Every structure is written in C-alpha cells, then in structure tokens.
Amino acid sequence: MTWAQDKAPKSSAANAPNKPDEEKITPQQAEALFREVDTILAFVSKDSGLPIKHEVKRKLVDRDGVVAYLKKSMDEDKDTKRLQRSELVLKKFGLLPQTFDLQTFLVALLREQIAGYYDAKTKTVNLLDWLDVEQQRPVLAHELTHALQDQSIDLEQWMKAGDVDLDEMPTLTPAAVQQDEVGDARQAVVEGQAMVTLVDYMLAPTGQTIVSSPQIANALKQGMLVGTADSPEFQNAPIYIKEALTFPYRYGIDFIAELLRRGGKERAFASALANPPYSSRQIMEPATYLSGEAISPLPLPNFNEDFKNYERFDVGAMGELDTSVLIDQYADAETSQKLYPSWRGGYYYAARLKANPNAPLAIFYFSRWATPESASSFAAIYAAYLSKRYTNAKEVVLNGTAPLDLTQTHALSGTHTWTTEAGAVTIRVSGTDLMIAESLDQRTTEQLEREMFPEPTQTTAEH
C-alpha cells in the first residue's frame, strides 16, 4: 500500500523553509557553486565506488520552477491514479482523515521540504536559487549520488524493473502480489545510498564516516520524523504520511550502513543496485536481506468468483512498513516495534458493490504471522481501534455470551463480528493466519472464510 517517494521527484530530505522575504543567491555564488559540482561529484564517486561516465548537467531553478516541475511529474506519473485509489484505502483503514487531500498535500509538502533534486529525464542536477550555498553542498552530494546511480543503471528503468501493476492483471497471482513492494524497496536503496554519501561528505573534514560515527545518522533520522518549525505541513501530517515519506531515507540509510559494515563499499553500492531487495521487510531488517530469507507468497481466494458482485477498486501488498505504521497508530510506537517483526506477509483487496457504487468501500485483508500469539495480538489491536474508526461499532454476540472488553483484550482468536454504520466487520484468527472483512456482504465474507480456512467455520465467538 505504500507509495512513498517513488511517486515524487528524487529530492533530498533537507528542509527548505518558504519565506516570502528570502534572499536569493547571487549570480557569482551560483557560478561558484556550479564549479563545485565536479569536485563534489568526484568525492561521491570515490565514496560510493560508482564511476563517473560523463559530466552531469547543472541548472539553477526558482520556487515557481520547482512547483511546476512537481506538478508536471505528478500529472504525468501513471501512478497518480494508483495514488488516488490508495488514498481512499488509507482512509478506509483509518490511516488518513476523511477530508484529507493527498495530492494537494504532497505538492505543498515537497515545495516546503525540497532542497535540490536530480531530474533523471534531463540528466540534470537542479540547484535552488533561494537556498544558502553552504546548505547546498551536502545536498549536492546527495543529488549527485542519484546522478551516478543513473549513469550506472538508468535510474528510471531500474525503478520500474521487477515492479508489477496489479490493477492491470485480470487474474491475480500470489507471486505478483508479493512483488507489490519492489518500488518502495528500491527507492530505499536509492535514497539510502544518497543519504550515506551526504553524511560522509559532511564528516569528511573530521576524517570520520557514517560507519565510524553512526550517531550522526541517528540524529538525522530523528529530525526527519519530527520536522522543524519551518515545516508546518510535515509537522501536521498524519503518522502514516510521515512514516511513508521518510521511509526510504530513515530505513534506507540504516540498510546501506549495515551493508557497508558487513560487506564494504562494493556490497553497499554496486552490489545492492545489481541485486536489490524486494520488500520493506528486507529494508527494515537488513539481516533478512543478507541471509536471503524467502517468505512464501500467501494464498489468494478466487477473487473473480468471490467478488462477482463487486468491482475491483484497488489491490496491493500490506507490507511490514504498512503494518508497523498501522500498529503505531492503533496502539503505540513501542508496541509496533515489538510486534511488526513477526509479520510474515499481507495484502488487501478493495472493491465497490456493482449494484450500488456509492456504498462504502469494501475491504478484504489477509496476513500471516510468525506465531499464533502475534497474529492474535495484531487482531486484538485492530479490533480495539474499531470504535475510533466507526461511531457505532457493536460486537455481534452469540448465545448470550458477553461482548469483548476491547480495553482489556490483548489477544483475539476465532471469529468475531461487529456491526458499523459502514456494514459488518469480521475478524477471523486461526493459528498464524488472520483475515479481516469490512463492508462486505455476509455471503461473500463466509465464502472467503471457507476458502482461506478450510476447516469448519466456527459459529460461536471465542473469548
């Protein structure tokens, strides 16, 4: 479900406050900065081991030019429609407010945050005419890393390679769904490498690197999530937005730093580009990438048959990043840190009722966990948050049993159903597998249960 930075230009994570009375750099300063490009490019090449194959074009741009570029990139991006669909799915899961306008927010946010960018289409590094020269030097180290990546692998093609468009597939396959996070994982490699060279450039006068001074990276990561007083758009953003947008930088820098420690420069740069990770789990837990951990694709129901009364709206992986953010919002960050490493796969399928397109968006969600305990814990967290997502969530109690006390329940097993103003919510936990159906009709929900859990469906809630 993540869309992160691969839906936006390759830009540094530095903050560029929008001040109406800001001073612009002089033509002389711009010319001097242009001359420094080659010096910084040589540093980046030595630091990363990525070769310089040809000169990098450079250009000075103003704020209006940046905004025009951002809007043009989004308008031309085939993922814009996916972004719009994902927005409604995120709202269904309660990760975005119902009134939130994602695309408008992204343009405002990037205008606020951008401090330089590399345009892979024109092969040009763009410098900003309102940002102090001293601030632009480390930004250049970041952006010139993208330029060298592009010279080695053709950045745009590399980002697209291995990715899948699930919405174009008439029949979904488990392997295809599992590949849905490829773009996010590759983006983390791209930005992680660029963040490492940025840090190394800043530390160069001291003789240190990110490997010898990991506290510098930790400070940068903490600052990314908090933001500054000059970044109100980011500070006021929902948790999911902050996590998704900073994911390729925060987790990417740790991923590349770990590869540096374990295998040196070649392993962290050229080898990571030649053999990239394919999931947010591999980025968040580099040991799973280094060990070659393989998670089996999850079983899929017969969507074409089961959802014959529905129109497919969106489908995608619910990766380890999505899961961690959901737990963070539904519970807290500490709980998320403890639980999300137990994730072993997940996906969602969103659909609209053909007979009533204005009916609430329906969701089918399935995930697998390392242990029955972790599956039950996640189910309990999900159930406890229903009262915050819906104003009239009431558990359907069978045979006179008492309803669950969701403030005290820390594990959920069996089948439980709630009625809400948007239809029924059913949560089924069996062993390490978890299924959730929201706003689906009873027939479809029961059919999905029979397919995903071949054993006889329980008829009484287990407390």
Secondary structure, 3 states (H helix, E strand, C coil): CCCHHHHCCEECCCCCCCCCCCCCCCHHHHHHHHHHHHHHHHHHHHHHCCCCCCCCEEEEECHHHHHHHHHHHHHHCCCHHHHHHHHHHHHHCCCCCCCCCHHHHHHHHHHHHCCCEEECCCCEEEEECCCCHHHHHHHHHHHHHHHHHHHHHCHHHHHHCCCCCHHHCCCCCHHHHHHHHHHHHHHHHHHHHHHHHHHHHHHHHHCCCCCCCHHHHHHHHHHHHHCCCCCHHHHCCCHHHHHHHHHHHHHHHHHHHHHHHHHHHHHHCHHHHHCCCCCHHHHHCHHHHHCCCCCCCCCCCCHHHHCCCEEEEEEEECCHHHHHHHHHHHCCHHHHHHHHHHEEEEEEEEEEECCCCCCCCEEEEEEEECCHHHHHHHHHHHHHCHHHHCCCCEECCCCCCCCCCCCCCCCCEEEEEEEECCEEEEEEEECCEEEEEECCCHHHHHHHHHHHCCCCCCCCCEC
